Every structure is written in structure tokens, then in C-alpha cells.
Amino acid sequence: MTCLPDLGKPLGRRWASLATVTLEPATRTARVLDGTPADIGSRDRRVLAAG
């Protein structure tokens, strides 16, 4: 689910997704993107792996 900010509202009242997280249980990894799912492909994701 994505929450895009309502730019018509004042700062502090605009809701938005801050991160997108993809969990991959089979490989025990999580991919974290700073932004909404609409930002996938426009910036790198951080990959976290369980040791």
C-alpha cells in the first residue's frame, strides 16, 4: 500500500510512505527503499541479510 502526500495540506499534515520494504524469507533478506513503491528503479535499495 502506498500513501502519497497531499500537497494541499500544510507541512506536518501531509502523510506519505517513508520506506518500502520487501521481505524474502527464502533467502533471509530484506530490501529497503527510501521512498514509495513508485520510486523503485529510480534509486538503490539497501539489502539486509540475516547471518
PDB file of all heavy atoms in Angstrom:
ATOM      1  N   MET A   1       0.840  -1.168   0.000  1.00  0.00           N
ATOM      2  CA  MET A   1       0.000   0.000   0.000  1.00  0.00           C
ATOM      3  C   MET A   1       0.892   1.240   0.000  1.00  0.00           C
ATOM      4  O   MET A   1       1.874   1.315   0.713  1.00  0.00           O
ATOM      5  CB  MET A   1      -0.890  -0.019   1.228  1.00  0.00           C
ATOM      6  CG  MET A   1      -1.759   1.167   1.350  1.00  0.00           C
ATOM      7  SD  MET A   1      -2.749   0.990   2.856  1.00  0.00           S
ATOM      8  CE  MET A   1      -4.120   1.947   2.399  1.00  0.00           C
ATOM      9  N   THR A   2       0.547   2.214  -0.803  1.00  0.00           N
ATOM     10  CA  THR A   2       1.313   3.446  -0.904  1.00  0.00           C
ATOM     11  C   THR A   2       0.481   4.608  -0.406  1.00  0.00           C
ATOM     12  O   THR A   2      -0.705   4.696  -0.675  1.00  0.00           O
ATOM     13  CB  THR A   2       1.703   3.712  -2.367  1.00  0.00           C
ATOM     14  OG1 THR A   2       2.515   2.661  -2.813  1.00  0.00           O
ATOM     15  CG2 THR A   2       2.445   5.010  -2.517  1.00  0.00           C
ATOM     16  N   CYS A   3       1.106   5.486   0.313  1.00  0.00           N
ATOM     17  CA  CYS A   3       0.449   6.705   0.784  1.00  0.00           C
ATOM     18  C   CYS A   3       1.211   7.884   0.196  1.00  0.00           C
ATOM     19  O   CYS A   3       2.349   8.128   0.563  1.00  0.00           O
ATOM     20  CB  CYS A   3       0.456   6.761   2.304  1.00  0.00           C
ATOM     21  SG  CYS A   3      -0.389   8.198   2.955  1.00  0.00           S
ATOM     22  N   LEU A   4       0.597   8.574  -0.769  1.00  0.00           N
ATOM     23  CA  LEU A   4       1.224   9.737  -1.384  1.00  0.00           C
ATOM     24  C   LEU A   4       0.800  10.985  -0.624  1.00  0.00           C
ATOM     25  O   LEU A   4      -0.334  11.103  -0.184  1.00  0.00           O
ATOM     26  CB  LEU A   4       0.815   9.842  -2.853  1.00  0.00           C
ATOM     27  CG  LEU A   4       1.239   8.644  -3.719  1.00  0.00           C
ATOM     28  CD1 LEU A   4       0.696   8.789  -5.125  1.00  0.00           C
ATOM     29  CD2 LEU A   4       2.749   8.511  -3.749  1.00  0.00           C
ATOM     30  N   PRO A   5       1.712  11.951  -0.475  1.00  0.00           N
ATOM     31  CA  PRO A   5       1.388  13.148   0.300  1.00  0.00           C
ATOM     32  C   PRO A   5       0.331  14.006  -0.384  1.00  0.00           C
ATOM     33  O   PRO A   5       0.280  14.080  -1.604  1.00  0.00           O
ATOM     34  CB  PRO A   5       2.722  13.891   0.383  1.00  0.00           C
ATOM     35  CG  PRO A   5       3.502  13.416  -0.792  1.00  0.00           C
ATOM     36  CD  PRO A   5       3.059  11.997  -1.024  1.00  0.00           C
ATOM     37  N   ASP A   6      -0.499  14.643   0.430  1.00  0.00           N
ATOM     38  CA  ASP A   6      -1.485  15.605  -0.061  1.00  0.00           C
ATOM     39  C   ASP A   6      -0.827  16.976   0.003  1.00  0.00           C
ATOM     40  O   ASP A   6      -0.726  17.589   1.064  1.00  0.00           O
ATOM     41  CB  ASP A   6      -2.741  15.567   0.803  1.00  0.00           C
ATOM     42  CG  ASP A   6      -3.823  16.507   0.318  1.00  0.00           C
ATOM     43  OD1 ASP A   6      -3.533  17.358  -0.554  1.00  0.00           O
ATOM     44  OD2 ASP A   6      -4.961  16.388   0.793  1.00  0.00           O
ATOM     45  N   LEU A   7      -0.332  17.462  -1.143  1.00  0.00           N
ATOM     46  CA  LEU A   7       0.430  18.705  -1.178  1.00  0.00           C
ATOM     47  C   LEU A   7      -0.419  19.926  -0.868  1.00  0.00           C
ATOM     48  O   LEU A   7       0.114  21.008  -0.639  1.00  0.00           O
ATOM     49  CB  LEU A   7       1.120  18.860  -2.525  1.00  0.00           C
ATOM     50  CG  LEU A   7       2.113  17.737  -2.871  1.00  0.00           C
ATOM     51  CD1 LEU A   7       2.701  17.943  -4.255  1.00  0.00           C
ATOM     52  CD2 LEU A   7       3.200  17.629  -1.825  1.00  0.00           C
ATOM     53  N   GLY A   8      -1.734  19.760  -0.825  1.00  0.00           N
ATOM     54  CA  GLY A   8      -2.619  20.863  -0.477  1.00  0.00           C
ATOM     55  C   GLY A   8      -2.696  21.111   1.021  1.00  0.00           C
ATOM     56  O   GLY A   8      -3.221  22.137   1.465  1.00  0.00           O
ATOM     57  N   LYS A   9      -2.184  20.195   1.819  1.00  0.00           N
ATOM     58  CA  LYS A   9      -2.203  20.340   3.272  1.00  0.00           C
ATOM     59  C   LYS A   9      -0.913  20.996   3.755  1.00  0.00           C
ATOM     60  O   LYS A   9       0.115  20.924   3.088  1.00  0.00           O
ATOM     61  CB  LYS A   9      -2.388  18.981   3.939  1.00  0.00           C
ATOM     62  CG  LYS A   9      -3.754  18.391   3.671  1.00  0.00           C
ATOM     63  CD  LYS A   9      -3.978  17.156   4.467  1.00  0.00           C
ATOM     64  CE  LYS A   9      -5.396  16.645   4.225  1.00  0.00           C
ATOM     65  NZ  LYS A   9      -5.677  15.463   5.001  1.00  0.00           N
ATOM     66  N   PRO A  10      -0.941  21.625   4.933  1.00  0.00           N
ATOM     67  CA  PRO A  10       0.271  22.260   5.460  1.00  0.00           C
ATOM     68  C   PRO A  10       1.314  21.219   5.869  1.00  0.00           C
ATOM     69  O   PRO A  10       0.988  20.057   6.124  1.00  0.00           O
ATOM     70  CB  PRO A  10      -0.234  23.040   6.672  1.00  0.00           C
ATOM     71  CG  PRO A  10      -1.498  22.356   7.081  1.00  0.00           C
ATOM     72  CD  PRO A  10      -2.101  21.805   5.816  1.00  0.00           C
ATOM     73  N   LEU A  11       2.577  21.653   5.915  1.00  0.00           N
ATOM     74  CA  LEU A  11       3.643  20.755   6.372  1.00  0.00           C
ATOM     75  C   LEU A  11       3.302  20.201   7.746  1.00  0.00           C
ATOM     76  O   LEU A  11       2.751  20.900   8.589  1.00  0.00           O
ATOM     77  CB  LEU A  11       4.975  21.511   6.435  1.00  0.00           C
ATOM     78  CG  LEU A  11       5.586  21.876   5.082  1.00  0.00           C
ATOM     79  CD1 LEU A  11       6.829  22.737   5.292  1.00  0.00           C
ATOM     80  CD2 LEU A  11       5.939  20.646   4.292  1.00  0.00           C
ATOM     81  N   GLY A  12       3.616  18.952   7.961  1.00  0.00           N
ATOM     82  CA  GLY A  12       3.289  18.298   9.217  1.00  0.00           C
ATOM     83  C   GLY A  12       1.942  17.593   9.164  1.00  0.00           C
ATOM     84  O   GLY A  12       1.630  16.787  10.023  1.00  0.00           O
ATOM     85  N   ARG A  13       1.134  17.883   8.149  1.00  0.00           N
ATOM     86  CA  ARG A  13      -0.178  17.255   7.987  1.00  0.00           C
ATOM     87  C   ARG A  13      -0.249  16.432   6.693  1.00  0.00           C
ATOM     88  O   ARG A  13      -1.289  15.943   6.328  1.00  0.00           O
ATOM     89  CB  ARG A  13      -1.281  18.315   7.971  1.00  0.00           C
ATOM     90  CG  ARG A  13      -1.334  19.208   9.192  1.00  0.00           C
ATOM     91  CD  ARG A  13      -1.793  18.509  10.411  1.00  0.00           C
ATOM     92  NE  ARG A  13      -3.165  18.091  10.211  1.00  0.00           N
ATOM     93  CZ  ARG A  13      -3.838  17.337  11.048  1.00  0.00           C
ATOM     94  NH1 ARG A  13      -3.268  16.948  12.158  1.00  0.00           N
ATOM     95  NH2 ARG A  13      -5.074  16.982  10.799  1.00  0.00           N
ATOM     96  N   ARG A  14       0.868  16.361   5.982  1.00  0.00           N
ATOM     97  CA  ARG A  14       0.938  15.592   4.736  1.00  0.00           C
ATOM     98  C   ARG A  14       1.443  14.189   5.047  1.00  0.00           C
ATOM     99  O   ARG A  14       2.570  14.016   5.483  1.00  0.00           O
ATOM    100  CB  ARG A  14       1.912  16.251   3.755  1.00  0.00           C
ATOM    101  CG  ARG A  14       1.545  17.668   3.411  1.00  0.00           C
ATOM    102  CD  ARG A  14       2.624  18.262   2.541  1.00  0.00           C
ATOM    103  NE  ARG A  14       2.360  19.673   2.294  1.00  0.00           N
ATOM    104  CZ  ARG A  14       3.144  20.456   1.601  1.00  0.00           C
ATOM    105  NH1 ARG A  14       4.267  19.981   1.084  1.00  0.00           N
ATOM    106  NH2 ARG A  14       2.833  21.707   1.426  1.00  0.00           N
ATOM    107  N   TRP A  15       0.623  13.199   4.804  1.00  0.00           N
ATOM    108  CA  TRP A  15       1.024  11.819   5.062  1.00  0.00           C
ATOM    109  C   TRP A  15       1.680  11.253   3.823  1.00  0.00           C
ATOM    110  O   TRP A  15       1.261  11.521   2.704  1.00  0.00           O
ATOM    111  CB  TRP A  15      -0.187  10.978   5.434  1.00  0.00           C
ATOM    112  CG  TRP A  15      -0.745  11.366   6.766  1.00  0.00           C
ATOM    113  CD1 TRP A  15      -1.705  12.322   7.003  1.00  0.00           C
ATOM    114  CD2 TRP A  15      -0.372  10.870   8.034  1.00  0.00           C
ATOM    115  NE1 TRP A  15      -1.948  12.429   8.341  1.00  0.00           N
ATOM    116  CE2 TRP A  15      -1.149  11.535   9.003  1.00  0.00           C
ATOM    117  CE3 TRP A  15       0.542   9.929   8.454  1.00  0.00           C
ATOM    118  CZ2 TRP A  15      -1.025  11.281  10.357  1.00  0.00           C
ATOM    119  CZ3 TRP A  15       0.649   9.670   9.803  1.00  0.00           C
ATOM    120  CH2 TRP A  15      -0.136  10.351  10.731  1.00  0.00           C
ATOM    121  N   ALA A  16       2.717  10.436   4.009  1.00  0.00           N
ATOM    122  CA  ALA A  16       3.401   9.814   2.884  1.00  0.00           C
ATOM    123  C   ALA A  16       4.138   8.571   3.355  1.00  0.00           C
ATOM    124  O   ALA A  16       4.539   8.477   4.511  1.00  0.00           O
ATOM    125  CB  ALA A  16       4.395  10.783   2.252  1.00  0.00           C
ATOM    126  N   SER A  17       4.318   7.624   2.434  1.00  0.00           N
ATOM    127  CA  SER A  17       5.145   6.457   2.721  1.00  0.00           C
ATOM    128  C   SER A  17       6.590   6.931   2.844  1.00  0.00           C
ATOM    129  O   SER A  17       7.060   7.717   2.033  1.00  0.00           O
ATOM    130  CB  SER A  17       5.051   5.428   1.588  1.00  0.00           C
ATOM    131  OG  SER A  17       3.747   4.920   1.486  1.00  0.00           O
ATOM    132  N   LEU A  18       7.290   6.476   3.852  1.00  0.00           N
ATOM    133  CA  LEU A  18       8.676   6.876   4.059  1.00  0.00           C
ATOM    134  C   LEU A  18       9.653   5.817   3.591  1.00  0.00           C
ATOM    135  O   LEU A  18      10.798   6.121   3.287  1.00  0.00           O
ATOM    136  CB  LEU A  18       8.922   7.185   5.537  1.00  0.00           C
ATOM    137  CG  LEU A  18       8.058   8.305   6.109  1.00  0.00           C
ATOM    138  CD1 LEU A  18       8.375   8.481   7.590  1.00  0.00           C
ATOM    139  CD2 LEU A  18       8.278   9.596   5.359  1.00  0.00           C
ATOM    140  N   ALA A  19       9.187   4.560   3.531  1.00  0.00           N
ATOM    141  CA  ALA A  19      10.065   3.479   3.097  1.00  0.00           C
ATOM    142  C   ALA A  19       9.227   2.352   2.509  1.00  0.00           C
ATOM    143  O   ALA A  19       8.071   2.176   2.850  1.00  0.00           O
ATOM    144  CB  ALA A  19      10.890   2.947   4.265  1.00  0.00           C
ATOM    145  N   THR A  20       9.839   1.617   1.603  1.00  0.00           N
ATOM    146  CA  THR A  20       9.229   0.433   1.018  1.00  0.00           C
ATOM    147  C   THR A  20      10.129  -0.736   1.375  1.00  0.00           C
ATOM    148  O   THR A  20      11.334  -0.686   1.138  1.00  0.00           O
ATOM    149  CB  THR A  20       9.118   0.580  -0.506  1.00  0.00           C
ATOM    150  OG1 THR A  20       8.317   1.726  -0.793  1.00  0.00           O
ATOM    151  CG2 THR A  20       8.483  -0.650  -1.128  1.00  0.00           C
ATOM    152  N   VAL A  21       9.553  -1.778   1.965  1.00  0.00           N
ATOM    153  CA  VAL A  21      10.329  -2.930   2.413  1.00  0.00           C
ATOM    154  C   VAL A  21       9.827  -4.188   1.721  1.00  0.00           C
ATOM    155  O   VAL A  21       8.621  -4.452   1.702  1.00  0.00           O
ATOM    156  CB  VAL A  21      10.228  -3.113   3.946  1.00  0.00           C
ATOM    157  CG1 VAL A  21      11.036  -4.318   4.401  1.00  0.00           C
ATOM    158  CG2 VAL A  21      10.674  -1.854   4.658  1.00  0.00           C
ATOM    159  N   THR A  22      10.750  -4.947   1.139  1.00  0.00           N
ATOM    160  CA  THR A  22      10.425  -6.234   0.523  1.00  0.00           C
ATOM    161  C   THR A  22      11.158  -7.312   1.322  1.00  0.00           C
ATOM    162  O   THR A  22      12.388  -7.272   1.443  1.00  0.00           O
ATOM    163  CB  THR A  22      10.900  -6.284  -0.943  1.00  0.00           C
ATOM    164  OG1 THR A  22      10.322  -5.196  -1.649  1.00  0.00           O
ATOM    165  CG2 THR A  22      10.493  -7.592  -1.593  1.00  0.00           C
ATOM    166  N   LEU A  23      10.398  -8.258   1.874  1.00  0.00           N
ATOM    167  CA  LEU A  23      10.987  -9.357   2.644  1.00  0.00           C
ATOM    168  C   LEU A  23      11.051 -10.598   1.775  1.00  0.00           C
ATOM    169  O   LEU A  23      10.078 -10.936   1.096  1.00  0.00           O
ATOM    170  CB  LEU A  23      10.153  -9.629   3.890  1.00  0.00           C
ATOM    171  CG  LEU A  23      10.006  -8.455   4.862  1.00  0.00           C
ATOM    172  CD1 LEU A  23       9.067  -8.820   5.993  1.00  0.00           C
ATOM    173  CD2 LEU A  23      11.367  -8.030   5.383  1.00  0.00           C
ATOM    174  N   GLU A  24      12.189 -11.291   1.801  1.00  0.00           N
ATOM    175  CA  GLU A  24      12.388 -12.509   1.033  1.00  0.00           C
ATOM    176  C   GLU A  24      12.802 -13.625   1.991  1.00  0.00           C
ATOM    177  O   GLU A  24      13.989 -13.835   2.238  1.00  0.00           O
ATOM    178  CB  GLU A  24      13.444 -12.276  -0.044  1.00  0.00           C
ATOM    179  CG  GLU A  24      13.043 -11.179  -1.024  1.00  0.00           C
ATOM    180  CD  GLU A  24      14.132 -10.860  -2.039  1.00  0.00           C
ATOM    181  OE1 GLU A  24      15.054 -11.676  -2.217  1.00  0.00           O
ATOM    182  OE2 GLU A  24      14.041  -9.787  -2.638  1.00  0.00           O
ATOM    183  N   PRO A  25      11.816 -14.335   2.579  1.00  0.00           N
ATOM    184  CA  PRO A  25      12.119 -15.358   3.575  1.00  0.00           C
ATOM    185  C   PRO A  25      13.039 -16.468   3.070  1.00  0.00           C
ATOM    186  O   PRO A  25      13.889 -16.944   3.814  1.00  0.00           O
ATOM    187  CB  PRO A  25      10.749 -15.927   3.949  1.00  0.00           C
ATOM    188  CG  PRO A  25       9.774 -14.864   3.572  1.00  0.00           C
ATOM    189  CD  PRO A  25      10.378 -14.171   2.381  1.00  0.00           C
ATOM    190  N   ALA A  26      12.895 -16.868   1.829  1.00  0.00           N
ATOM    191  CA  ALA A  26      13.702 -17.977   1.302  1.00  0.00           C
ATOM    192  C   ALA A  26      15.199 -17.658   1.331  1.00  0.00           C
ATOM    193  O   ALA A  26      16.017 -18.537   1.563  1.00  0.00           O
ATOM    194  CB  ALA A  26      13.265 -18.314  -0.121  1.00  0.00           C
ATOM    195  N   THR A  27      15.536 -16.396   1.104  1.00  0.00           N
ATOM    196  CA  THR A  27      16.947 -16.006   1.110  1.00  0.00           C
ATOM    197  C   THR A  27      17.328 -15.256   2.377  1.00  0.00           C
ATOM    198  O   THR A  27      18.466 -14.818   2.514  1.00  0.00           O
ATOM    199  CB  THR A  27      17.274 -15.120  -0.114  1.00  0.00           C
ATOM    200  OG1 THR A  27      16.438 -13.961  -0.085  1.00  0.00           O
ATOM    201  CG2 THR A  27      17.063 -15.875  -1.404  1.00  0.00           C
ATOM    202  N   ARG A  28      16.354 -15.089   3.282  1.00  0.00           N
ATOM    203  CA  ARG A  28      16.547 -14.405   4.558  1.00  0.00           C
ATOM    204  C   ARG A  28      17.105 -12.995   4.362  1.00  0.00           C
ATOM    205  O   ARG A  28      18.047 -12.582   5.014  1.00  0.00           O
ATOM    206  CB  ARG A  28      17.447 -15.230   5.470  1.00  0.00           C
ATOM    207  CG  ARG A  28      16.844 -16.582   5.807  1.00  0.00           C
ATOM    208  CD  ARG A  28      17.749 -17.425   6.626  1.00  0.00           C
ATOM    209  NE  ARG A  28      18.062 -16.719   7.879  1.00  0.00           N
ATOM    210  CZ  ARG A  28      18.841 -17.184   8.821  1.00  0.00           C
ATOM    211  NH1 ARG A  28      19.391 -18.365   8.678  1.00  0.00           N
ATOM    212  NH2 ARG A  28      19.088 -16.491   9.916  1.00  0.00           N
ATOM    213  N   THR A  29      16.501 -12.286   3.405  1.00  0.00           N
ATOM    214  CA  THR A  29      16.927 -10.924   3.135  1.00  0.00           C
ATOM    215  C   THR A  29      15.747  -9.959   3.181  1.00  0.00           C
ATOM    216  O   THR A  29      14.590 -10.356   3.037  1.00  0.00           O
ATOM    217  CB  THR A  29      17.593 -10.796   1.749  1.00  0.00           C
ATOM    218  OG1 THR A  29      16.665 -11.201   0.748  1.00  0.00           O
ATOM    219  CG2 THR A  29      18.853 -11.612   1.643  1.00  0.00           C
ATOM    220  N   ALA A  30      16.081  -8.706   3.391  1.00  0.00           N
ATOM    221  CA  ALA A  30      15.104  -7.619   3.327  1.00  0.00           C
ATOM    222  C   ALA A  30      15.719  -6.537   2.452  1.00  0.00           C
ATOM    223  O   ALA A  30      16.901  -6.228   2.561  1.00  0.00           O
ATOM    224  CB  ALA A  30      14.813  -7.073   4.715  1.00  0.00           C
ATOM    225  N   ARG A  31      14.915  -5.986   1.569  1.00  0.00           N
ATOM    226  CA  ARG A  31      15.356  -4.883   0.713  1.00  0.00           C
ATOM    227  C   ARG A  31      14.577  -3.647   1.133  1.00  0.00           C
ATOM    228  O   ARG A  31      13.350  -3.675   1.172  1.00  0.00           O
ATOM    229  CB  ARG A  31      15.110  -5.200  -0.753  1.00  0.00           C
ATOM    230  CG  ARG A  31      15.893  -6.408  -1.217  1.00  0.00           C
ATOM    231  CD  ARG A  31      15.613  -6.729  -2.687  1.00  0.00           C
ATOM    232  NE  ARG A  31      16.215  -7.976  -3.068  1.00  0.00           N
ATOM    233  CZ  ARG A  31      17.482  -8.119  -3.434  1.00  0.00           C
ATOM    234  NH1 ARG A  31      18.270  -7.077  -3.478  1.00  0.00           N
ATOM    235  NH2 ARG A  31      17.961  -9.294  -3.768  1.00  0.00           N
ATOM    236  N   VAL A  32      15.288  -2.583   1.460  1.00  0.00           N
ATOM    237  CA  VAL A  32      14.664  -1.364   1.975  1.00  0.00           C
ATOM    238  C   VAL A  32      14.948  -0.215   1.013  1.00  0.00           C
ATOM    239  O   VAL A  32      16.100   0.044   0.666  1.00  0.00           O
ATOM    240  CB  VAL A  32      15.204  -1.020   3.382  1.00  0.00           C
ATOM    241  CG1 VAL A  32      14.514   0.215   3.925  1.00  0.00           C
ATOM    242  CG2 VAL A  32      15.021  -2.205   4.332  1.00  0.00           C
ATOM    243  N   LEU A  33      13.875   0.443   0.580  1.00  0.00           N
ATOM    244  CA  LEU A  33      13.977   1.592  -0.313  1.00  0.00           C
ATOM    245  C   LEU A  33      13.507   2.825   0.430  1.00  0.00           C
ATOM    246  O   LEU A  33      12.445   2.813   1.053  1.00  0.00           O
ATOM    247  CB  LEU A  33      13.099   1.375  -1.550  1.00  0.00           C
ATOM    248  CG  LEU A  33      12.993   2.543  -2.521  1.00  0.00           C
ATOM    249  CD1 LEU A  33      14.294   2.697  -3.294  1.00  0.00           C
ATOM    250  CD2 LEU A  33      11.838   2.338  -3.473  1.00  0.00           C
ATOM    251  N   ASP A  34      14.286   3.873   0.366  1.00  0.00           N
ATOM    252  CA  ASP A  34      13.912   5.147   0.971  1.00  0.00           C
ATOM    253  C   ASP A  34      12.929   5.831   0.023  1.00  0.00           C
ATOM    254  O   ASP A  34      13.323   6.524  -0.902  1.00  0.00           O
ATOM    255  CB  ASP A  34      15.163   5.997   1.173  1.00  0.00           C
ATOM    256  CG  ASP A  34      14.850   7.381   1.708  1.00  0.00           C
ATOM    257  OD1 ASP A  34      13.756   7.571   2.259  1.00  0.00           O
ATOM    258  OD2 ASP A  34      15.704   8.265   1.577  1.00  0.00           O
ATOM    259  N   GLY A  35      11.625   5.571   0.217  1.00  0.00           N
ATOM    260  CA  GLY A  35      10.598   6.159  -0.639  1.00  0.00           C
ATOM    261  C   GLY A  35       9.433   5.215  -0.856  1.00  0.00           C
ATOM    262  O   GLY A  35       9.334   4.161  -0.238  1.00  0.00           O
ATOM    263  N   THR A  36       8.558   5.591  -1.766  1.00  0.00           N
ATOM    264  CA  THR A  36       7.360   4.813  -2.054  1.00  0.00           C
ATOM    265  C   THR A  36       7.649   3.757  -3.118  1.00  0.00           C
ATOM    266  O   THR A  36       8.682   3.819  -3.799  1.00  0.00           O
ATOM    267  CB  THR A  36       6.231   5.727  -2.568  1.00  0.00           C
ATOM    268  OG1 THR A  36       6.549   6.145  -3.896  1.00  0.00           O
ATOM    269  CG2 THR A  36       6.016   6.922  -1.678  1.00  0.00           C
ATOM    270  N   PRO A  37       6.750   2.797  -3.317  1.00  0.00           N
ATOM    271  CA  PRO A  37       6.938   1.825  -4.399  1.00  0.00           C
ATOM    272  C   PRO A  37       7.082   2.492  -5.769  1.00  0.00           C
ATOM    273  O   PRO A  37       7.704   1.943  -6.667  1.00  0.00           O
ATOM    274  CB  PRO A  37       5.673   0.969  -4.329  1.00  0.00           C
ATOM    275  CG  PRO A  37       5.263   1.035  -2.902  1.00  0.00           C
ATOM    276  CD  PRO A  37       5.583   2.454  -2.485  1.00  0.00           C
ATOM    277  N   ALA A  38       6.520   3.682  -5.935  1.00  0.00           N
ATOM    278  CA  ALA A  38       6.664   4.410  -7.202  1.00  0.00           C
ATOM    279  C   ALA A  38       8.114   4.811  -7.458  1.00  0.00           C
ATOM    280  O   ALA A  38       8.494   5.082  -8.592  1.00  0.00           O
ATOM    281  CB  ALA A  38       5.771   5.648  -7.191  1.00  0.00           C
ATOM    282  N   ASP A  39       8.954   4.814  -6.407  1.00  0.00           N
ATOM    283  CA  ASP A  39      10.361   5.192  -6.537  1.00  0.00           C
ATOM    284  C   ASP A  39      11.260   4.017  -6.899  1.00  0.00           C
ATOM    285  O   ASP A  39      12.463   4.217  -7.131  1.00  0.00           O
ATOM    286  CB  ASP A  39      10.860   5.824  -5.233  1.00  0.00           C
ATOM    287  CG  ASP A  39      10.150   7.109  -4.899  1.00  0.00           C
ATOM    288  OD1 ASP A  39       9.892   7.901  -5.825  1.00  0.00           O
ATOM    289  OD2 ASP A  39       9.846   7.325  -3.711  1.00  0.00           O
ATOM    290  N   ILE A  40      10.721   2.799  -6.967  1.00  0.00           N
ATOM    291  CA  ILE A  40      11.534   1.625  -7.314  1.00  0.00           C
ATOM    292  C   ILE A  40      12.113   1.826  -8.701  1.00  0.00           C
ATOM    293  O   ILE A  40      11.419   2.196  -9.632  1.00  0.00           O
ATOM    294  CB  ILE A  40      10.694   0.331  -7.235  1.00  0.00           C
ATOM    295  CG1 ILE A  40      10.322   0.050  -5.786  1.00  0.00           C
ATOM    296  CG2 ILE A  40      11.452  -0.854  -7.837  1.00  0.00           C
ATOM    297  CD1 ILE A  40       9.378  -1.127  -5.603  1.00  0.00           C
ATOM    298  N   GLY A  41      13.395   1.595  -8.826  1.00  0.00           N
ATOM    299  CA  GLY A  41      14.079   1.768 -10.095  1.00  0.00           C
ATOM    300  C   GLY A  41      14.746   3.130 -10.236  1.00  0.00           C
ATOM    301  O   GLY A  41      15.612   3.306 -11.085  1.00  0.00           O
ATOM    302  N   SER A  42      14.346   4.079  -9.401  1.00  0.00           N
ATOM    303  CA  SER A  42      14.938   5.412  -9.501  1.00  0.00           C
ATOM    304  C   SER A  42      16.076   5.620  -8.505  1.00  0.00           C
ATOM    305  O   SER A  42      16.816   6.592  -8.618  1.00  0.00           O
ATOM    306  CB  SER A  42      13.872   6.491  -9.290  1.00  0.00           C
ATOM    307  OG  SER A  42      13.388   6.470  -7.963  1.00  0.00           O
ATOM    308  N   ARG A  43      16.193   4.729  -7.546  1.00  0.00           N
ATOM    309  CA  ARG A  43      17.280   4.812  -6.567  1.00  0.00           C
ATOM    310  C   ARG A  43      17.597   3.414  -6.048  1.00  0.00           C
ATOM    311  O   ARG A  43      16.813   2.495  -6.209  1.00  0.00           O
ATOM    312  CB  ARG A  43      16.947   5.770  -5.429  1.00  0.00           C
ATOM    313  CG  ARG A  43      15.607   5.554  -4.794  1.00  0.00           C
ATOM    314  CD  ARG A  43      15.353   6.545  -3.684  1.00  0.00           C
ATOM    315  NE  ARG A  43      14.747   7.748  -4.199  1.00  0.00           N
ATOM    316  CZ  ARG A  43      13.859   8.455  -3.565  1.00  0.00           C
ATOM    317  NH1 ARG A  43      13.473   8.105  -2.369  1.00  0.00           N
ATOM    318  NH2 ARG A  43      13.345   9.525  -4.081  1.00  0.00           N
ATOM    319  N   ASP A  44      18.751   3.283  -5.434  1.00  0.00           N
ATOM    320  CA  ASP A  44      19.196   1.978  -4.946  1.00  0.00           C
ATOM    321  C   ASP A  44      18.483   1.594  -3.659  1.00  0.00           C
ATOM    322  O   ASP A  44      18.114   2.452  -2.861  1.00  0.00           O
ATOM    323  CB  ASP A  44      20.712   1.978  -4.693  1.00  0.00           C
ATOM    324  CG  ASP A  44      21.502   2.110  -5.968  1.00  0.00           C
ATOM    325  OD1 ASP A  44      20.990   1.693  -7.023  1.00  0.00           O
ATOM    326  OD2 ASP A  44      22.627   2.628  -5.905  1.00  0.00           O
ATOM    327  N   ARG A  45      18.298   0.280  -3.488  1.00  0.00           N
ATOM    328  CA  ARG A  45      17.730  -0.245  -2.253  1.00  0.00           C
ATOM    329  C   ARG A  45      18.855  -0.777  -1.381  1.00  0.00           C
ATOM    330  O   ARG A  45      19.876  -1.260  -1.874  1.00  0.00           O
ATOM    331  CB  ARG A  45      16.762  -1.387  -2.552  1.00  0.00           C
ATOM    332  CG  ARG A  45      15.497  -0.921  -3.204  1.00  0.00           C
ATOM    333  CD  ARG A  45      14.511  -2.034  -3.291  1.00  0.00           C
ATOM    334  NE  ARG A  45      14.481  -2.547  -4.660  1.00  0.00           N
ATOM    335  CZ  ARG A  45      13.715  -3.544  -5.045  1.00  0.00           C
ATOM    336  NH1 ARG A  45      12.933  -4.148  -4.209  1.00  0.00           N
ATOM    337  NH2 ARG A  45      13.736  -3.942  -6.287  1.00  0.00           N
ATOM    338  N   ARG A  46      18.672  -0.696  -0.079  1.00  0.00           N
ATOM    339  CA  ARG A  46      19.625  -1.276   0.869  1.00  0.00           C
ATOM    340  C   ARG A  46      19.204  -2.734   1.087  1.00  0.00           C
ATOM    341  O   ARG A  46      18.033  -3.008   1.328  1.00  0.00           O
ATOM    342  CB  ARG A  46      19.583  -0.510   2.183  1.00  0.00           C
ATOM    343  CG  ARG A  46      20.512  -1.093   3.221  1.00  0.00           C
ATOM    344  CD  ARG A  46      20.653  -0.194   4.386  1.00  0.00           C
ATOM    345  NE  ARG A  46      21.455   0.944   3.913  1.00  0.00           N
ATOM    346  CZ  ARG A  46      21.567   2.066   4.578  1.00  0.00           C
ATOM    347  NH1 ARG A  46      20.933   2.247   5.703  1.00  0.00           N
ATOM    348  NH2 ARG A  46      22.307   3.039   4.114  1.00  0.00           N
ATOM    349  N   VAL A  47      20.148  -3.647   1.024  1.00  0.00           N
ATOM    350  CA  VAL A  47      19.865  -5.070   1.198  1.00  0.00           C
ATOM    351  C   VAL A  47      20.419  -5.506   2.549  1.00  0.00           C
ATOM    352  O   VAL A  47      21.598  -5.303   2.836  1.00  0.00           O
ATOM    353  CB  VAL A  47      20.476  -5.919   0.061  1.00  0.00           C
ATOM    354  CG1 VAL A  47      20.184  -7.391   0.295  1.00  0.00           C
ATOM    355  CG2 VAL A  47      19.936  -5.473  -1.279  1.00  0.00           C
ATOM    356  N   LEU A  48      19.556  -6.084   3.373  1.00  0.00           N
ATOM    357  CA  LEU A  48      19.945  -6.607   4.686  1.00  0.00           C
ATOM    358  C   LEU A  48      19.797  -8.120   4.651  1.00  0.00           C
ATOM    359  O   LEU A  48      18.751  -8.632   4.241  1.00  0.00           O
ATOM    360  CB  LEU A  48      19.052  -6.010   5.765  1.00  0.00           C
ATOM    361  CG  LEU A  48      18.948  -4.478   5.797  1.00  0.00           C
ATOM    362  CD1 LEU A  48      17.864  -4.042   6.766  1.00  0.00           C
ATOM    363  CD2 LEU A  48      20.291  -3.891   6.156  1.00  0.00           C
ATOM    364  N   ALA A  49      20.814  -8.842   5.095  1.00  0.00           N
ATOM    365  CA  ALA A  49      20.780 -10.295   5.108  1.00  0.00           C
ATOM    366  C   ALA A  49      21.007 -10.818   6.513  1.00  0.00           C
ATOM    367  O   ALA A  49      21.872 -10.320   7.235  1.00  0.00           O
ATOM    368  CB  ALA A  49      21.826 -10.855   4.165  1.00  0.00           C
ATOM    369  N   ALA A  50      20.225 -11.841   6.874  1.00  0.00           N
ATOM    370  CA  ALA A  50      20.394 -12.478   8.176  1.00  0.00           C
ATOM    371  C   ALA A  50      21.610 -13.395   8.113  1.00  0.00           C
ATOM    372  O   ALA A  50      21.831 -14.094   7.126  1.00  0.00           O
ATOM    373  CB  ALA A  50      19.157 -13.275   8.550  1.00  0.00           C
ATOM    374  N   GLY A  51      22.406 -13.364   9.152  1.00  0.00           N
ATOM    375  CA  GLY A  51      23.630 -14.148   9.162  1.00  0.00           C
ATOM    376  C   GLY A  51      23.423 -15.419   9.846  1.00  0.00           C
ATOM    377  O   GLY A  51      23.850 -16.408   9.853  1.00  0.00           O
TER     378      GLY A  51
END
